[in-house]
Amino acid sequence: WLASQTSLPIVWMESHLLPDPTVATVAQQAALRVAALLQMASSGASIGMQWNPVDQPTWDEGVWTSPWLPAGGRATILGQELPGVLAVLAGPVSLVPGEPAGTLEATGPDGTVTVTESGSSATVVSTGPHA
């Protein structure tokens, strides 16, 4: 609807996905963020931003560990998954209909990203020429 109201670019900022870290594993938190990116990209969004304060215990890890911690500044699970995901999302993507519960799949000219969540586990798989 929003795109039909203007010819200007639309930038949607500050996704506030906040999986409860006492309930969701780090892998599930990352999978939720990727699933949100798939939904955004399939709707026509070309930019998505995630604000994540460092060292806030109520927030998930984000893309990298705190640079202020010993051995910090390293890619989290999400940070490791994003290069393959973003390579697929570089082109137009669409969601694959009819996937079983707990599975979200987006496909486009540069590959496919599949997010699967069940119980206490979650996986993100990117396939394609750049994944």
All heavy atoms as an XYZ file, in Angstrom:
936
protein
N       0.813     -1.175      0.000
C       0.000      0.000      0.000
C       0.868      1.254      0.000
O       0.627      2.187     -0.759
C      -0.934      0.003      1.218
C      -1.681      1.297      1.348
C      -2.864      1.594      0.753
C      -1.293      2.453      2.073
N      -3.241      2.877      1.066
C      -2.273      3.436      1.892
C      -0.199      2.763      2.853
C      -2.212      4.686      2.467
C      -0.130      4.012      3.433
C      -1.139      4.958      3.231
N       1.894      1.283      0.839
C       2.732      2.467      0.964
C       3.382      2.820     -0.364
O       3.396      3.980     -0.768
C       3.790      2.249      2.047
C       4.650      3.442      2.431
C       3.797      4.607      2.906
C       5.625      3.031      3.527
N       3.896      1.829     -1.072
C       4.548      2.082     -2.363
C       3.574      2.666     -3.374
O       3.981      3.432     -4.261
C       5.168      0.798     -2.898
N       2.303      2.358     -3.260
C       1.324      2.895     -4.208
C       1.001      4.361     -3.928
O       0.375      5.025     -4.753
C       0.041      2.062     -4.181
O      -0.658      2.265     -2.962
N       1.432      4.888     -2.794
C       1.127      6.262     -2.419
C       2.175      7.269     -2.869
O       1.950      8.470     -2.808
C       0.968      6.359     -0.893
C      -0.065      5.428     -0.317
C      -1.438      5.630     -0.923
O      -1.966      6.740     -0.934
N      -2.017      4.560     -1.451
N       3.351      6.789     -3.283
C       4.439      7.696     -3.641
C       5.385      7.031     -4.624
O       5.467      5.806     -4.691
C       5.230      8.143     -2.388
O       6.260      9.048     -2.782
C       5.862      6.951     -1.679
N       6.093      7.854     -5.383
C       7.131      7.319     -6.264
C       8.508      7.470     -5.614
O       9.518      7.063     -6.185
C       7.107      8.046     -7.608
O       7.371      9.434     -7.413
N       8.547      8.041     -4.427
C       9.808      8.217     -3.711
C      10.273      6.893     -3.117
O       9.445      6.014     -2.822
C       9.636      9.240     -2.590
C       9.299     10.661     -3.031
C       8.967     11.519     -1.814
C      10.451     11.257     -3.819
N      11.582      6.729     -2.903
C      12.065      5.518     -2.235
C      11.510      5.451     -0.809
O      11.340      6.476     -0.153
C      13.582      5.686     -2.203
C      13.898      6.818     -3.090
C      12.659      7.634     -3.277
N      11.248      4.259     -0.355
C      10.734      4.058      0.999
C      11.807      3.334      1.799
O      12.281      2.281      1.400
C       9.441      3.221      0.972
C       8.374      3.955      0.168
C       8.976      2.918      2.389
C       7.189      3.101     -0.179
N      12.199      3.920      2.906
C      13.185      3.313      3.792
C      12.493      3.046      5.118
O      11.931      3.938      5.734
C      14.404      4.234      4.008
C      15.381      3.609      4.989
C      15.089      4.539      2.688
N      12.509      1.792      5.531
C      11.901      1.394      6.790
C      13.041      1.096      7.746
O      13.885      0.267      7.456
C      11.064      0.146      6.566
C      10.006     -0.036      7.595
C      10.152     -0.651      8.807
C       8.663      0.387      7.505
N       8.969     -0.634      9.480
C       8.038      0.004      8.702
C       7.926      1.060      6.546
C       6.707      0.256      8.949
C       6.599      1.311      6.798
C       6.005      0.909      7.989
N      13.079      1.779      8.858
C      14.217      1.657      9.764
C      13.838      0.981     11.071
O      12.676      0.886     11.428
C      14.791      3.038     10.077
C      15.396      3.720      8.891
S      16.083      5.327      9.306
C      17.182      4.926     10.632
N      14.858      0.586     11.779
C      14.782      0.076     13.132
C      13.807     -1.060     13.331
O      12.778     -0.924     13.975
C      14.500      1.215     14.116
C      15.674      2.135     14.239
C      15.664      2.956     15.508
O      15.046      2.517     16.501
O      16.261      4.022     15.501
N      14.136     -2.170     12.741
C      13.406     -3.394     13.022
C      13.641     -3.725     14.492
O      14.772     -3.849     14.933
C      13.950     -4.507     12.131
O      13.589     -5.750     12.630
N      12.599     -3.852     15.245
C      12.750     -4.135     16.674
C      12.410     -5.582     16.994
O      11.679     -5.863     17.934
C      11.885     -3.182     17.493
C      12.457     -1.813     17.563
N      13.506     -1.483     18.379
C      12.150     -0.690     16.878
C      13.808     -0.211     18.221
N      12.999      0.291     17.305
N      12.949     -6.485     16.203
C      12.797     -7.894     16.532
C      13.607     -8.156     17.784
O      14.792     -7.886     17.827
C      13.326     -8.765     15.401
C      12.543     -8.711     14.116
C      13.260     -9.479     13.041
C      11.163     -9.277     14.325
N      12.966     -8.654     18.783
C      13.656     -8.895     20.031
C      13.259    -10.251     20.591
O      12.396    -10.357     21.460
C      13.339     -7.788     21.044
C      14.043     -7.865     22.385
C      15.556     -7.938     22.216
C      13.669     -6.664     23.228
N      13.857    -11.319     20.051
C      13.560    -12.640     20.597
C      14.029    -12.703     22.050
O      15.109    -12.216     22.374
C      14.379    -13.589     19.729
C      14.820    -12.788     18.559
C      14.823    -11.358     18.976
N      13.230    -13.261     22.901
C      13.579    -13.365     24.310
C      14.775    -14.305     24.465
O      14.661    -15.505     24.202
C      12.372    -13.893     25.088
C      12.611    -13.967     26.582
O      13.780    -13.879     27.028
O      11.621    -14.112     27.308
N      15.943    -13.780     24.882
C      17.128    -14.637     24.984
C      17.014    -15.710     26.058
O      17.807    -16.640     26.082
C      18.262    -13.657     25.297
C      17.607    -12.430     25.796
C      16.212    -12.398     25.249
N      16.018    -15.606     26.935
C      15.825    -16.666     27.926
C      14.996    -17.802     27.361
O      14.898    -18.859     27.970
C      15.137    -16.122     29.210
O      13.817    -15.669     28.876
C      15.939    -14.985     29.823
N      14.385    -17.597     26.185
C      13.554    -18.620     25.558
C      14.163    -19.092     24.237
O      14.175    -20.279     23.938
C      12.116    -18.086     25.322
C      11.277    -19.099     24.586
C      11.478    -17.689     26.640
N      14.658    -18.154     23.431
C      15.186    -18.482     22.107
C      16.701    -18.662     22.161
O      17.409    -17.864     22.780
C      14.845    -17.367     21.121
N      17.179    -19.705     21.507
C      18.626    -19.905     21.407
C      19.210    -18.856     20.469
O      18.482    -18.173     19.732
C      18.949    -21.305     20.849
O      18.492    -21.367     19.482
C      18.313    -22.415     21.684
N      20.523    -18.718     20.479
C      21.183    -17.760     19.592
C      20.886    -18.113     18.132
O      20.656    -17.228     17.304
C      22.704    -17.722     19.869
C      23.420    -16.824     18.885
C      22.968    -17.251     21.290
N      20.848    -19.398     17.816
C      20.531    -19.824     16.444
C      19.098    -19.443     16.073
O      18.838    -19.019     14.946
C      20.737    -21.327     16.292
N      18.169    -19.579     17.016
C      16.782    -19.179     16.747
C      16.664    -17.673     16.573
O      15.913    -17.198     15.730
C      15.860    -19.654     17.874
C      15.637    -21.147     17.863
C      14.876    -21.605     19.094
O      15.198    -21.220     20.219
N      13.867    -22.427     18.879
N      17.401    -16.908     17.372
C      17.395    -15.459     17.238
C      17.901    -15.054     15.851
O      17.308    -14.198     15.188
C      18.257    -14.816     18.318
C      17.719    -15.007     19.725
C      18.688    -14.535     20.771
O      19.418    -13.572     20.572
N      18.702    -15.203     21.908
N      18.979    -15.683     15.407
C      19.530    -15.380     14.078
C      18.535    -15.770     12.988
O      18.328    -15.020     12.035
C      20.860    -16.122     13.889
N      17.910    -16.931     13.135
C      16.942    -17.389     12.134
C      15.758    -16.435     12.043
O      15.263    -16.152     10.941
C      16.467    -18.806     12.469
N      15.305    -15.905     13.172
C      14.205    -14.945     13.164
C      14.597    -13.685     12.401
O      13.827    -13.160     11.609
C      13.776    -14.601     14.589
C      12.689    -13.539     14.702
C      11.392    -14.005     14.044
C      12.449    -13.172     16.150
N      15.800    -13.209     12.616
C      16.268    -12.010     11.907
C      16.340    -12.276     10.396
O      15.943    -11.433      9.599
C      17.627    -11.589     12.422
C      17.612    -11.250     13.883
C      17.980     -9.837     14.110
N      18.185     -9.614     15.520
C      17.508     -8.725     16.205
N      16.608     -8.000     15.617
N      17.745     -8.552     17.481
N      16.849    -13.437     10.008
C      16.924    -13.771      8.580
C      15.520    -13.896      7.999
O      15.248    -13.409      6.905
C      17.758    -15.049      8.351
C      17.655    -15.523      6.913
C      19.224    -14.794      8.720
N      14.610    -14.535      8.731
C      13.225    -14.666      8.253
C      12.608    -13.288      8.030
O      11.896    -13.071      7.046
C      12.396    -15.484      9.242
N      12.889    -12.347      8.923
C      12.376    -10.986      8.748
C      12.961    -10.344      7.488
O      12.243     -9.672      6.740
C      12.696    -10.136      9.970
N      14.252    -10.572      7.230
C      14.867    -10.047      6.000
C      14.208    -10.640      4.760
O      13.978     -9.932      3.772
C      16.365    -10.337      5.978
C      17.228     -9.524      6.929
C      18.662    -10.052      6.917
C      17.193     -8.052      6.572
N      13.896    -11.939      4.798
C      13.240    -12.577      3.660
C      11.868    -11.958      3.422
O      11.489    -11.680      2.273
C      13.095    -14.084      3.891
C      14.371    -14.898      4.079
C      14.033    -16.381      4.243
C      15.352    -14.677      2.969
N      11.121    -11.746      4.498
C       9.802    -11.138      4.379
C       9.917     -9.722      3.813
O       9.150     -9.332      2.929
C       9.105    -11.085      5.753
C       8.745    -12.424      6.314
C       7.446    -12.964      5.735
O       6.778    -12.351      4.920
N       7.092    -14.156      6.164
N      10.869     -8.951      4.343
C      11.043     -7.580      3.868
C      11.415     -7.562      2.395
O      10.838     -6.816      1.604
C      12.127     -6.877      4.697
C      11.709     -6.562      6.116
S      13.078     -5.991      7.160
C      13.660     -4.565      6.255
N      12.403     -8.373      2.014
C      12.865     -8.383      0.622
C      11.767     -8.829     -0.329
O      11.620     -8.270     -1.415
C      14.089     -9.287      0.485
N      10.984     -9.811      0.077
C       9.923    -10.303     -0.811
C       8.805     -9.277     -0.978
O       8.058     -9.332     -1.943
C       9.358    -11.632     -0.307
O       8.629    -11.436      0.883
N       8.712     -8.328     -0.043
C       7.688     -7.288     -0.155
C       8.162     -6.101     -0.981
O       7.408     -5.165     -1.198
C       7.264     -6.806      1.233
O       8.277     -5.995      1.802
N       9.436     -6.135     -1.423
C       9.963     -5.054     -2.243
C      10.926     -4.132     -1.527
O      11.480     -3.226     -2.140
N      11.148     -4.350     -0.240
C      12.094     -3.507      0.497
C      13.506     -3.736     -0.032
O      13.877     -4.861     -0.357
C      12.041     -3.830      1.989
N      14.269     -2.677     -0.126
C      15.657     -2.818     -0.581
C      16.647     -2.473      0.519
O      17.850     -2.686      0.353
C      15.908     -1.946     -1.810
O      15.646     -0.595     -1.513
N      16.171     -1.934      1.626
C      17.042     -1.581      2.746
C      16.372     -2.036      4.023
O      15.172     -1.849      4.217
C      17.277     -0.052      2.815
C      17.989      0.443      1.569
C      18.086      0.312      4.061
C      18.072      1.950      1.486
N      17.143     -2.621      4.912
C      16.654     -2.961      6.239
C      17.751     -2.661      7.236
O      18.911     -2.987      7.002
N      17.421     -2.001      8.312
C      18.427     -1.648      9.320
C      18.030     -2.253     10.651
O      16.857     -2.307     10.998
C      18.522     -0.132      9.456
C      18.974      0.545      8.203
S      19.058      2.314      8.492
C      19.522      2.861      6.864
N      19.037     -2.676     11.397
C      18.799     -3.223     12.716
C      19.624     -2.446     13.720
O      20.844     -2.402     13.623
C      19.184     -4.702     12.768
C      19.050     -5.329     14.129
C      17.630     -5.307     14.637
O      16.707     -5.640     13.913
N      17.429     -4.913     15.874
N      18.963     -1.825     14.643
C      19.650     -1.117     15.704
C      19.830     -2.081     16.845
O      18.905     -2.768     17.256
C      18.819      0.087     16.130
C      19.450      0.877     17.215
C      20.506      1.742     17.094
C      19.096      0.881     18.592
N      20.809      2.286     18.306
C      19.950      1.768     19.247
C      18.133      0.225     19.333
C      19.890      2.019     20.608
C      18.060      0.475     20.692
C      18.928      1.365     21.312
N      21.037     -2.163     17.359
C      21.308     -3.114     18.417
C      22.328     -2.524     19.381
O      23.490     -2.403     19.034
C      21.839     -4.420     17.815
C      21.894     -5.526     18.843
O      21.102     -5.548     19.759
N      22.830     -6.430     18.683
N      21.899     -2.130     20.583
C      22.861     -1.584     21.540
C      23.844     -2.656     22.000
O      23.468     -3.807     22.186
C      21.991     -1.096     22.694
C      20.738     -1.882     22.588
C      20.565     -2.218     21.131
N      25.090     -2.259     22.143
C      26.130     -3.186     22.588
C      26.029     -3.362     24.100
O      25.771     -2.423     24.833
C      27.520     -2.642     22.189
C      28.630     -3.512     22.742
C      27.623     -2.547     20.686
N      26.251     -4.577     24.537
C      26.294     -4.915     25.957
C      24.985     -4.674     26.693
O      24.970     -4.305     27.857
C      27.418     -4.155     26.669
C      28.781     -4.631     26.230
O      28.900     -5.794     25.807
O      29.731     -3.844     26.308
N      23.867     -4.859     26.014
C      22.572     -4.784     26.673
C      22.085     -6.213     26.882
O      21.780     -6.905     25.917
C      21.571     -4.002     25.823
C      21.929     -2.552     25.646
C      21.814     -1.767     26.943
O      20.920     -1.998     27.737
N      22.725     -0.857     27.159
N      22.010     -6.691     28.105
C      21.663     -8.093     28.337
C      20.272     -8.480     27.844
O      20.001     -9.654     27.654
C      21.783     -8.258     29.853
C      21.727     -6.874     30.417
C      22.230     -5.950     29.347
N      19.395     -7.518     27.636
C      18.051     -7.862     27.175
C      17.966     -7.937     25.660
O      16.914     -8.247     25.123
C      17.034     -6.823     27.679
O      17.422     -5.527     27.215
C      16.965     -6.825     29.200
N      19.062     -7.660     24.963
C      19.075     -7.712     23.502
C      19.877     -8.915     23.054
O      20.785     -9.368     23.730
C      19.708     -6.445     22.927
C      18.830     -5.257     23.054
C      18.673     -4.489     24.175
C      17.988     -4.702     22.062
N      17.777     -3.499     23.925
C      17.342     -3.600     22.644
C      17.716     -5.028     20.748
C      16.439     -2.822     21.941
C      16.816     -4.237     20.052
C      16.188     -3.156     20.651
N      19.555     -9.419     21.866
C      20.332    -10.551     21.357
C      21.700    -10.067     20.875
O      22.011     -8.887     20.916
C      19.574    -11.311     20.270
C      19.382    -10.495     19.014
O      20.330     -9.825     18.588
O      18.289    -10.538     18.440
N      22.497    -10.988     20.387
C      23.881    -10.673     20.046
C      24.053     -9.765     18.839
O      25.057     -9.098     18.730
C      24.646    -11.965     19.764
C      24.911    -12.784     20.974
C      25.811    -13.941     20.643
O      25.560    -14.642     19.654
O      26.790    -14.131     21.374
N      23.130     -9.782     17.897
C      23.319     -8.968     16.705
C      24.285     -9.623     15.732
O      24.317    -10.840     15.579
N      25.132     -8.820     15.089
C      26.002     -9.303     14.023
C      27.404     -9.658     14.520
O      28.060    -10.511     13.967
C      26.077     -8.258     12.889
C      27.003     -8.692     11.781
C      24.686     -7.989     12.334
N      27.861     -9.004     15.559
C      29.180     -9.323     16.104
C      29.134     -9.189     17.621
O      28.271     -8.542     18.189
C      30.276     -8.436     15.517
C      30.022     -6.968     15.710
C      30.324     -6.216     16.808
C      29.394     -6.086     14.786
N      29.905     -4.933     16.626
C      29.344     -4.809     15.385
C      28.877     -6.236     13.502
C      28.795     -3.721     14.753
C      28.329     -5.134     12.877
C      28.299     -3.901     13.499
N      30.114     -9.820     18.260
C      30.204     -9.745     19.712
C      30.781     -8.397     20.111
O      31.431     -7.721     19.306
C      31.081    -10.882     20.265
O      32.387    -10.769     19.707
C      30.488    -12.246     19.938
N      30.564     -8.008     21.336
C      31.020     -6.709     21.812
C      32.532     -6.576     21.657
O      33.294     -7.439     22.102
C      30.658     -6.527     23.283
O      31.288     -5.364     23.788
N      32.978     -5.485     21.043
C      34.421     -5.287     20.900
C      35.096     -4.973     22.229
O      36.312     -4.996     22.320
C      34.534     -4.108     19.929
C      33.238     -3.375     20.075
C      32.210     -4.413     20.428
N      34.316     -4.707     23.275
C      34.879     -4.370     24.576
C      35.123     -5.599     25.437
O      35.682     -5.492     26.521
C      33.970     -3.388     25.305
C      33.892     -2.086     24.569
C      34.926     -1.248     24.283
C      32.741     -1.499     24.005
N      34.481     -0.165     23.571
C      33.130     -0.283     23.383
C      31.411     -1.854     23.952
C      32.245      0.545     22.738
C      30.526     -1.018     23.304
C      30.940      0.167     22.709
N      34.688     -6.752     24.975
C      34.910     -7.981     25.723
C      36.173     -8.667     25.233
O      36.541     -8.526     24.070
C      33.716     -8.929     25.557
C      32.377     -8.430     26.101
C      31.271     -9.423     25.767
C      32.463     -8.213     27.606
N      36.842     -9.421     26.103
C      38.002    -10.185     25.623
C      37.565    -11.096     24.470
O      36.502    -11.705     24.520
C      38.407    -11.014     26.850
C      37.839    -10.272     28.019
C      36.584     -9.601     27.522
N      38.361    -11.152     23.441
C      38.059    -11.938     22.232
C      36.776    -11.456     21.564
O      36.126    -12.200     20.845
C      37.981    -13.432     22.543
N      36.401    -10.206     21.778
C      35.188     -9.654     21.174
C      35.422     -9.201     19.746
O      36.527     -9.320     19.202
N      34.380     -8.659     19.143
C      34.466     -8.186     17.772
C      34.444     -9.301     16.745
O      34.876     -9.120     15.618
N      33.914    -10.445     17.121
C      33.837    -11.588     16.197
C      32.406    -11.770     15.710
O      31.449    -11.444     16.406
C      34.305    -12.854     16.896
C      35.761    -12.753     17.286
C      36.299    -14.049     17.756
N      37.702    -13.854     18.083
C      38.448    -14.749     18.633
N      37.946    -15.924     18.923
N      39.705    -14.507     18.905
N      32.295    -12.332     14.517
C      30.969    -12.566     13.939
C      30.182    -13.551     14.788
O      30.702    -14.583     15.212
C      31.102    -13.090     12.522
N      28.921    -13.214     15.023
C      27.999    -14.128     15.708
C      27.466    -15.112     14.655
O      27.840    -15.051     13.478
C      26.820    -13.350     16.309
O      26.109    -12.724     15.237
C      27.290    -12.314     17.320
N      26.559    -15.974     15.065
C      25.918    -16.879     14.105
C      25.270    -16.063     12.989
O      25.432    -16.357     11.809
C      24.897    -17.800     14.798
C      25.612    -18.797     15.708
C      24.035    -18.527     13.776
C      24.682    -19.646     16.549
N      24.532    -15.005     13.370
C      23.906    -14.153     12.366
C      24.953    -13.518     11.457
O      24.792    -13.490     10.236
C      23.063    -13.061     13.035
C      22.385    -12.066     12.105
C      21.406    -12.774     11.172
C      21.676    -10.985     12.912
N      26.031    -13.036     12.019
C      27.094    -12.435     11.223
C      27.729    -13.409     10.242
O      28.156    -13.028      9.153
N      27.775    -14.671     10.612
C      28.319    -15.697      9.720
C      27.333    -16.044      8.610
O      27.735    -16.397      7.508
C      28.680    -16.947     10.521
C      29.812    -16.721     11.499
C      29.958    -17.870     12.481
O      29.540    -18.985     12.225
N      30.547    -17.593     13.620
N      26.036    -15.967      8.905
C      25.015    -16.330      7.915
C      24.734    -15.212      6.910
O      24.354    -15.474      5.775
C      23.711    -16.698      8.630
C      23.805    -17.963      9.433
C      22.609    -18.189     10.340
O      21.853    -17.242     10.604
O      22.435    -19.334     10.789
N      24.887    -13.966      7.320
C      24.470    -12.846      6.485
C      25.132    -12.749      5.114
O      24.450    -12.403      4.147
C      24.642    -11.526      7.241
C      23.509    -11.187      8.186
C      23.796     -9.866      8.900
C      22.167    -11.138      7.492
N      26.420    -13.016      4.944
C      26.979    -12.887      3.596
C      26.247    -13.733      2.554
O      25.918    -13.244      1.478
C      28.438    -13.325      3.772
C      28.746    -12.976      5.191
C      27.465    -13.274      5.938
N      25.939    -14.970      2.862
C      25.205    -15.818      1.920
C      23.779    -15.353      1.722
O      23.256    -15.355      0.608
N      23.142    -14.926      2.809
C      21.760    -14.438      2.729
C      21.703    -13.174      1.883
O      20.866    -13.052      0.975
C      21.196    -14.180      4.144
C      19.871    -13.438      4.080
C      21.062    -15.487      4.921
N      22.570    -12.223      2.151
C      22.541    -10.954      1.426
C      22.883    -11.127     -0.045
O      22.364    -10.401     -0.895
C      23.476     -9.942      2.092
C      23.068     -9.538      3.514
C      24.099     -8.591      4.116
C      21.676     -8.953      3.553
N      23.736    -12.106     -0.363
C      24.040    -12.381     -1.773
C      22.777    -12.805     -2.513
O      22.527    -12.374     -3.640
C      25.117    -13.468     -1.881
N      21.949    -13.629     -1.880
C      20.693    -14.061     -2.504
C      19.708    -12.897     -2.568
O      19.012    -12.706     -3.565
C      20.076    -15.254     -1.746
C      18.693    -15.592     -2.274
C      20.997    -16.481     -1.846
N      19.664    -12.083     -1.514
C      18.709    -10.978     -1.462
C      19.126     -9.794     -2.330
O      18.384     -8.817     -2.431
C      18.503    -10.518     -0.015
C      17.903    -11.551      0.930
C      17.668    -10.946      2.304
C      16.633    -12.149      0.384
N      20.271     -9.869     -2.985
C      20.713     -8.772     -3.860
C      19.787     -8.602     -5.059
O      19.682     -7.518     -5.611
C      22.149     -9.026     -4.333
N      19.138     -9.664     -5.465
C      18.182     -9.598     -6.578
C      16.770     -9.680     -6.036
O      16.565     -9.941     -4.851
N      15.781     -9.479     -6.873
C      14.398     -9.632     -6.398
C      14.151    -11.071     -5.950
O      14.615    -12.008     -6.588
C      13.553     -9.300     -7.618
C      14.474     -8.837     -8.677
C      15.869     -9.143     -8.266
N      13.462    -11.223     -4.842
C      13.143    -12.559     -4.333
C      11.653    -12.663     -4.070
O      10.964    -11.666     -3.893
C      13.908    -12.891     -3.026
C      15.406    -12.906     -3.244
C      13.541    -11.948     -1.911
N      11.180    -13.884     -4.040
C       9.791    -14.133     -3.664
C       9.759    -15.313     -2.711
O      10.616    -16.201     -2.764
C       8.930    -14.399     -4.900
O       9.439    -15.490     -5.624
N       8.771    -15.301     -1.837
C       8.600    -16.406     -0.899
C       8.027    -17.602     -1.629
O       7.180    -17.457     -2.509
C       7.686    -15.996      0.246
C       8.197    -14.871      1.145
C       7.168    -14.563      2.230
C       9.538    -15.217      1.759
N       8.480    -18.778     -1.268
C       7.985    -20.017     -1.858
C       6.721    -20.414     -1.091
O       6.779    -20.604      0.128
C       9.047    -21.133     -1.775
C       8.496    -22.450     -2.283
C      10.307    -20.726     -2.531
N       5.596    -20.511     -1.791
C       4.353    -20.868     -1.095
C       4.318    -22.351     -0.736
O       5.001    -23.175     -1.336
C       3.266    -20.535     -2.128
C       3.948    -20.631     -3.451
C       5.392    -20.265     -3.220
N       3.492    -22.677      0.263
C       3.233    -24.080      0.593
C       4.307    -24.766      1.402
O       4.300    -25.995      1.496
N       5.222    -24.016      2.011
C       6.252    -24.648      2.838
C       5.624    -25.149      4.136
O       4.646    -24.585      4.619
C       7.363    -23.642      3.160
C       8.201    -23.255      1.955
C       8.960    -24.425      1.380
O       9.558    -25.200      2.145
O       8.948    -24.569      0.146
N       6.167    -26.207      4.714
C       5.602    -26.726      5.966
C       5.785    -25.723      7.105
O       6.637    -24.835      7.028
C       6.410    -28.006      6.218
C       7.630    -27.892      5.379
C       7.306    -26.977      4.244
N       5.006    -25.900      8.160
C       5.120    -25.036      9.334
C       6.557    -25.046      9.834
O       7.212    -26.090      9.863
C       4.170    -25.519     10.420
N       7.055    -23.887     10.194
C       8.420    -23.773     10.692
C       9.451    -23.561      9.602
O      10.637    -23.481      9.894
N       9.018    -23.470      8.343
C       9.951    -23.267      7.232
C       9.533    -22.048      6.420
O       8.367    -21.900      6.083
C       9.992    -24.503      6.311
O      10.417    -25.629      7.071
C      10.958    -24.297      5.149
N      10.491    -21.196      6.129
C      10.281    -20.046      5.263
C      11.385    -20.073      4.224
O      12.564    -20.206      4.571
C      10.338    -18.737      6.069
C      10.103    -17.455      5.286
C       8.650    -17.392      4.786
C      10.411    -16.241      6.144
N      10.991    -19.992      2.964
C      11.981    -20.057      1.888
C      11.733    -18.922      0.908
O      10.597    -18.643      0.544
C      11.885    -21.408      1.173
C      12.962    -21.604      0.120
C      12.993    -23.027     -0.380
O      13.618    -23.864      0.287
O      12.379    -23.293     -1.434
N      12.821    -18.264      0.526
C      12.747    -17.211     -0.488
C      13.708    -17.587     -1.604
O      14.812    -18.095     -1.361
C      13.124    -15.859      0.098
N      13.282    -17.341     -2.828
C      14.108    -17.690     -3.974
C      14.149    -16.525     -4.950
O      13.219    -15.721     -5.024
C      13.583    -18.967     -4.657
O      14.515    -19.381     -5.644
C      12.218    -18.772     -5.251
N      15.254    -16.437     -5.656
C      15.430    -15.381     -6.648
C      16.512    -15.772     -7.626
O      17.030    -16.900     -7.577
N      16.893    -14.862     -8.508
C      17.871    -15.199     -9.540
C      19.249    -15.569     -8.984
O      20.023    -16.248     -9.647
C      17.950    -13.939    -10.405
C      17.359    -12.850     -9.586
C      16.416    -13.490     -8.620
N      19.559    -15.137     -7.770
C      20.880    -15.417     -7.205
C      20.897    -16.544     -6.201
O      21.889    -16.741     -5.497
C      21.452    -14.141     -6.572
C      21.753    -13.080     -7.615
O      22.219    -13.440     -8.711
O      21.502    -11.900     -7.335
N      19.791    -17.302     -6.078
C      19.793    -18.449     -5.185
C      18.565    -18.528     -4.316
O      17.545    -17.900     -4.579
N      18.700    -19.289     -3.237
C      17.597    -19.565     -2.323
C      18.103    -19.466     -0.887
O      19.232    -19.866     -0.600
C      17.046    -20.985     -2.568
O      16.579    -21.054     -3.921
C      15.901    -21.321     -1.635
N      17.252    -18.957     -0.014
C      17.522    -18.968      1.426
C      16.370    -19.692      2.086
O      15.206    -19.369      1.836
C      17.644    -17.547      2.009
C      17.851    -17.609      3.515
C      18.765    -16.765      1.349
N      16.691    -20.667      2.917
C      15.679    -21.428      3.645
C      15.947    -21.294      5.137
O      17.072    -21.540      5.594
C      15.714    -22.913      3.251
O      15.582    -23.016      1.831
C      14.600    -23.688      3.929
N      14.925    -20.904      5.877
C      14.989    -20.817      7.332
C      14.067    -21.894      7.881
O      12.896    -21.960      7.509
C      14.534    -19.431      7.837
C      14.562    -19.377      9.356
C      15.386    -18.324      7.237
N      14.615    -22.733      8.761
C      13.829    -23.801      9.376
C      13.985    -23.709     10.885
O      15.102    -23.611     11.386
C      14.312    -25.181      8.886
O      14.307    -25.198      7.467
C      13.417    -26.288      9.404
N      12.866    -23.733     11.583
C      12.874    -23.672     13.041
C      11.955    -24.757     13.572
O      10.844    -24.934     13.084
C      12.391    -22.296     13.502
C      12.615    -21.993     14.971
C      11.558    -22.559     15.893
O      10.400    -22.695     15.491
O      11.903    -22.895     17.034
N      12.462    -25.503     14.538
C      11.614    -26.502     15.187
C      12.123    -26.717     16.603
O      13.305    -26.965     16.806
C      11.625    -27.822     14.420
O      12.874    -28.441     14.508
N      11.227    -26.580     17.548
C      11.617    -26.792     18.940
C      12.710    -25.849     19.376
O      12.554    -24.647     19.347
N      13.842    -26.405     19.741
C      14.944    -25.591     20.234
C      16.058    -25.426     19.206
O      17.150    -25.001     19.549
C      15.511    -26.206     21.514
O      16.022    -27.494     21.228
N      15.807    -25.767     17.947
C      16.851    -25.630     16.945
C      16.354    -24.779     15.778
O      15.151    -24.651     15.545
C      17.296    -26.993     16.420
O      16.247    -27.604     15.705
N      17.291    -24.199     15.074
C      16.968    -23.398     13.900
C      18.159    -23.431     12.962
O      19.310    -23.484     13.397
C      16.658    -21.966     14.305
N      17.877    -23.427     11.661
C      18.950    -23.400     10.675
C      18.617    -22.390      9.589
O      17.454    -22.140      9.280
C      19.158    -24.778      9.998
O      17.940    -25.159      9.346
C      19.567    -25.826     10.997
N      19.657    -21.841      9.001
C      19.551    -20.968      7.841
C      20.487    -21.534      6.793
O      21.664    -21.744      7.052
C      19.956    -19.514      8.174
C      19.970    -18.661      6.924
C      19.021    -18.934      9.227
N      19.935    -21.826      5.600
C      20.745    -22.388      4.522
C      20.590    -21.477      3.309
O      19.475    -21.215      2.858
C      20.309    -23.822      4.165
C      21.106    -24.357      2.988
C      20.448    -24.732      5.382
N      21.720    -20.995      2.791
C      21.746    -20.172      1.584
C      22.405    -20.973      0.485
O      23.469    -21.563      0.697
C      22.538    -18.897      1.809
O      22.001    -18.162      2.881
N      21.779    -21.016     -0.684
C      22.376    -21.707     -1.824
C      22.331    -20.769     -3.022
O      21.437    -19.945     -3.151
C      21.611    -22.996     -2.169
O      20.256    -22.679     -2.446
C      21.667    -23.993     -1.027
N      23.287    -20.892     -3.865
C      23.321    -20.052     -5.059
C      24.745    -19.783     -5.464
O      25.695    -20.207     -4.808
N      24.891    -19.035     -6.537
C      26.227    -18.812     -7.067
C      27.142    -18.033     -6.135
O      28.343    -18.166     -6.202
C      25.976    -18.024     -8.359
C      24.605    -17.473     -8.228
C      23.864    -18.392     -7.314
N      26.566    -17.214     -5.231
C      27.411    -16.392     -4.369
C      27.344    -16.818     -2.914
O      27.987    -16.215     -2.083
C      26.980    -14.926     -4.468
C      27.002    -14.401     -5.851
N      28.162    -14.176     -6.539
C      25.997    -14.090     -6.703
C      27.884    -13.727     -7.744
N      26.562    -13.667     -7.870
N      26.539    -17.824     -2.601
C      26.348    -18.206     -1.183
C      27.550    -18.945     -0.635
O      28.339    -19.496     -1.317
C      25.105    -19.075     -1.065
